[in-house]
Amino acid sequence: MAYVDEKQIHAGLEEIEIPHLEYQPADITKERYSSPVKLFAITMVSIFVVEAVIMLILNILPPMSLHIEMLLDAFLLSFLVFPVLYFFLLRPMILHIDERRHAEEEMGKAIFNLQDVLSKVDTLTGLLPICAKCKKIRDDNGYWNDVELYIRDHSEAEFSHSICPECAKELYPGFYKKDKMI
């Protein structure tokens, strides 16, 4: 695992697109599926209105036996109330469930992305004993290792060597004249 500092972790997390995970129902669901009292009122009013219409229809029809009138009443009530219940109760609940499912899928993707990033990042915490003179690092077994070896053994980082300008001036003074390389 690669050891990085906290700034690199935050920079890596900023690159990941994390969707807003708080569930926000759509406007149509908010309007129709907002309050149980409102839903109950819609159901009761729709049943009352439909039953009143059915009574008017049954009064217009010629007299029938009580059993046939009850069956016709039940059939018409079911037939006329179903669309109201579908559009005001069932359909908004289906939309609500679909939105929740979509939000859960997005949250699952975000969690997967975060777990993927966290699996690639390890932070080096605590004190790391380093020699003040030679800059060797003491490992958990008490052995002193070169910085390059310690980091290579404890991370996925690799080194390429180069020389900074100050050291180049010190080691190769013939190649420099007044802060310029020949």
Secondary structure per residue as TSV (DSSP state, phi and psi in degrees):
chain	resnum	aa	ss	phi	psi
A	1	M	-	360.0	146.1
A	2	A	E	-86.2	134.2
A	3	Y	E	-93.4	127.6
A	4	V	E	-133.3	162.6
A	5	D	-	-89.5	175.3
A	6	E	H	-64.4	-33.8
A	7	K	H	-64.0	-39.3
A	8	Q	H	-67.0	-36.0
A	9	I	H	-63.9	-48.5
A	10	H	H	-63.5	-37.6
A	11	A	H	-65.1	-39.9
A	12	G	H	-66.3	-39.1
A	13	L	H	-70.8	-30.4
A	14	E	H	-69.0	-27.4
A	15	E	H	-73.4	-22.4
A	16	I	S	-81.4	133.0
A	17	E	-	-84.1	112.3
A	18	I	-	-106.4	116.3
A	19	P	-	-69.3	156.8
A	20	H	-	-66.8	115.0
A	21	L	-	-88.9	-8.0
A	22	E	S	-74.6	131.5
A	23	Y	-	-72.5	126.2
A	24	Q	-	-126.3	109.5
A	25	P	-	-67.7	152.5
A	26	A	-	-67.6	163.9
A	27	D	H	-58.4	-40.6
A	28	I	H	-64.6	-37.1
A	29	T	H	-73.8	-38.4
A	30	K	H	-59.9	-42.0
A	31	E	H	-68.8	-43.5
A	32	R	H	-97.8	-18.4
A	33	Y	S	-123.2	36.2
A	34	S	S	-88.6	-40.6
A	35	S	-	-134.7	133.8
A	36	P	H	-61.0	-34.0
A	37	V	H	-64.3	-42.5
A	38	K	H	-63.5	-42.8
A	39	L	H	-64.3	-42.0
A	40	F	H	-62.8	-42.6
A	41	A	H	-64.1	-43.0
A	42	I	H	-61.1	-43.4
A	43	T	H	-63.5	-48.3
A	44	M	H	-65.0	-44.1
A	45	V	H	-64.4	-42.4
A	46	S	H	-64.8	-41.8
A	47	I	H	-64.9	-42.2
A	48	F	H	-62.1	-48.1
A	49	V	H	-63.5	-45.0
A	50	V	H	-64.8	-40.9
A	51	E	H	-65.0	-36.7
A	52	A	H	-64.5	-42.4
A	53	V	H	-63.4	-41.7
A	54	I	H	-63.5	-40.9
A	55	M	H	-63.0	-39.7
A	56	L	H	-63.0	-42.8
A	57	I	H	-63.0	-43.5
A	58	L	H	-67.0	-30.3
A	59	N	H	-71.6	-30.1
A	60	I	H	-74.3	-35.6
A	61	L	S	-69.4	156.4
A	62	P	-	-64.2	156.5
A	63	P	-	-57.7	140.6
A	64	M	-	-130.2	170.2
A	65	S	-	-69.3	157.5
A	66	L	H	-60.7	-40.3
A	67	H	H	-65.1	-43.5
A	68	I	H	-67.3	-40.4
A	69	E	H	-62.9	-40.6
A	70	M	H	-66.5	-42.1
A	71	L	H	-64.6	-43.7
A	72	L	H	-63.8	-40.4
A	73	D	H	-61.4	-47.7
A	74	A	H	-64.0	-43.2
A	75	F	H	-63.3	-49.4
A	76	L	H	-64.1	-38.8
A	77	L	H	-62.3	-47.1
A	78	S	H	-63.0	-44.2
A	79	F	H	-66.6	-38.1
A	80	L	H	-87.5	-27.5
A	81	V	H	-82.1	-28.9
A	82	F	H	-55.4	-48.4
A	83	P	H	-59.4	-39.4
A	84	V	H	-63.1	-47.0
A	85	L	H	-64.9	-36.6
A	86	Y	I	-63.6	-50.3
A	87	F	I	-74.8	-27.9
A	88	F	I	-100.8	-19.0
A	89	L	I	-121.8	-60.3
A	90	L	I	-67.1	-48.4
A	91	R	H	-62.3	-47.2
A	92	P	H	-61.3	-35.4
A	93	M	H	-67.4	-38.6
A	94	I	H	-63.8	-44.4
A	95	L	H	-60.6	-42.4
A	96	H	H	-60.6	-45.4
A	97	I	H	-64.4	-42.6
A	98	D	H	-62.6	-42.0
A	99	E	H	-64.0	-41.7
A	100	R	H	-63.0	-42.4
A	101	R	H	-61.9	-43.3
A	102	H	H	-63.5	-42.8
A	103	A	H	-63.3	-38.8
A	104	E	H	-66.7	-37.8
A	105	E	H	-63.8	-44.0
A	106	E	H	-62.3	-41.4
A	107	M	H	-65.0	-39.2
A	108	G	H	-62.5	-41.1
A	109	K	H	-63.9	-42.8
A	110	A	H	-64.7	-41.3
A	111	I	H	-63.4	-42.4
A	112	F	H	-61.1	-45.1
A	113	N	H	-61.9	-42.6
A	114	L	H	-66.2	-39.9
A	115	Q	H	-65.4	-36.8
A	116	D	H	-63.5	-44.9
A	117	V	H	-65.1	-44.0
A	118	L	H	-66.4	-28.7
A	119	S	H	-70.9	-22.5
A	120	K	H	-90.8	-9.1
A	121	V	E	-120.8	127.0
A	122	D	E	-120.1	141.7
A	123	T	E	-106.3	141.5
A	124	L	-	-93.3	111.5
A	125	T	-	-117.3	164.7
A	126	G	S	87.1	-167.1
A	127	L	-	-92.9	137.9
A	128	L	-	-116.2	107.9
A	129	P	-	-69.0	123.2
A	130	I	B	-132.4	139.9
A	131	C	-	-70.8	135.0
A	132	A	T	-69.7	-24.8
A	133	K	T	-97.1	-59.6
A	134	C	T	-91.4	-7.8
A	135	K	-	66.0	24.4
A	136	K	-	-78.1	153.2
A	137	I	E	-111.4	134.3
A	138	R	E	-86.4	127.2
A	139	D	-	-87.2	-176.5
A	140	D	T	-65.6	-22.5
A	141	N	T	-89.6	-2.2
A	142	G	S	92.4	3.8
A	143	Y	-	-87.1	145.6
A	144	W	E	-96.5	124.8
A	145	N	E	-121.3	152.1
A	146	D	-	-61.9	151.3
A	147	V	H	-56.4	-43.9
A	148	E	H	-60.6	-44.0
A	149	L	H	-66.6	-42.3
A	150	Y	H	-63.2	-47.2
A	151	I	H	-67.1	-39.2
A	152	R	H	-62.8	-40.9
A	153	D	H	-74.8	-25.1
A	154	H	H	-109.5	10.8
A	155	S	S	-155.8	-179.0
A	156	E	S	-96.3	5.8
A	157	A	-	-73.3	145.8
A	158	E	-	-123.6	155.5
A	159	F	-	-110.3	144.6
A	160	S	-	-123.9	138.1
A	161	H	-	-96.4	145.5
A	162	S	-	-152.2	178.5
A	163	I	-	-125.8	129.4
A	164	C	-	-73.6	159.7
A	165	P	H	-58.7	-38.4
A	166	E	H	-64.3	-44.4
A	167	C	H	-69.7	-34.9
A	168	A	H	-63.2	-40.7
A	169	K	H	-62.8	-39.7
A	170	E	H	-71.9	-42.1
A	171	L	H	-81.6	-34.9
A	172	Y	-	-126.4	68.4
A	173	P	G	-65.9	-23.3
A	174	G	G	-70.9	-18.5
A	175	F	G	-89.4	-6.2
A	176	Y	E	-118.1	138.2
A	177	K	E	-135.2	114.7
A	178	K	T	49.2	59.9
A	179	D	T	62.6	21.8
A	180	K	E	-127.6	139.4
A	181	M	E	-84.6	138.9
A	182	I	-	-85.4	360.0
